[in-house]
């Protein structure tokens, strides 16, 4: 099987318009997939520079195949099975800010750079007072972003549009808050503060696509490689369903032509994403994080098998319908319908979503996805929620065991 690179496969060269903090499975199978579709169907004509937000990551693998990879979307669309395979060529290059700091900082000077996209996990948007302007680079993601924006302001370039995809409340506003904290701590000029707060746009956003990532079944890998004709260890697998709600004004649709690309079902701009965010994080993400650790300790390894276990399925549905949905200040019928769809999405016959993959960053995930429901249930009912309490006990047991 031939290797996948620009010598063996076509790769279009486009202007670099996006800095992307994060090289993980989700961004590659969703955001980069969306940019690919905008390139194919509109005049967006842009490529992405990926920046590895932590010191150790997978950019060497990306660069090893010239940032080419395939996305395999699988699932049901209006009851019909979908199993698509697309070669994604939107990433121009991938940088390690720790070993390629000069090259990383030069991104700030590129006039065609207009967007920054991030997904640095729930723990990524945090102010670290130990960061300094002179660090190469600052250890925190907001610190790195402040360094880049400061260099861009000094170079006299236009402000950027920031699209934060981390699953925390008010992700765009929280990121801007961190940047302003660095401006204060580092004693930076008032002109730069004005540039950040008035000439740059920090958008909150909500993303939703289940992305299990790489396939581990050798037979399935062989079948897909036979289909696309390449050895591709970066092949990314996700469900067909996808949703990206961007909080902002309608002018964003002119800069990011989702509508013209026919992606209205996947991406839209809304003045307030709060209802969509709360529904998704509490129900979909809360379901995942709520049962996976206990299910793993009970002997399961993938989500679909959990949906075939009456005990695990019953636990999940009871947690959702008795403890999470009733205390949400949202349309109850809409929430119940969304919860019912969760079971179908988790039961995707094409996707083997590993519980150990979901278990990554469990502390931050449980705090963001389940703790609010836990506390609000106690406040509303005056008693502990049984399922969420068991979920937390499973979290303790999971990290107390020798796995």
Buried (B, 14 or more C-beta within 10 A) or exposed (E): EEBBBBEBBEBEEBBBBBBBBBBBBBBBBBBBBBBBBBBEEBEBEBBBBBBBBBEEBBBEBBBBBBBBBBBBBBBBEEEEEBEEBBBBBBBBBBBBBBEBBEBBBBBBBBEBBBBBBBBBBBBBBBBBEEBBBEBEBBBBBBBBBBBBBBBBBBEEBEBBBBBBBBBBEBBBBBBBBBBBBBBEBBEBEEEBBEBBBEBBBBBBBBBBBBBBBBBEEEEBBEEBBEEBEBBBBBBBBBBBBBBBBBBBEEEBBEEBBBBBBEBEEBBBBBEEBBBBBBBBBBBBBBBBBBBBBBBBBEEBEBBBBBBEBEEBBEBBBBBBBBBBBBBBEBEEEEBBEBBEEBBEBBBBEBBBBBBEBBBEBBEBBBBBBBBBBBEBBBEEEEEBBBBBBBBBEBBEEBEEEEE
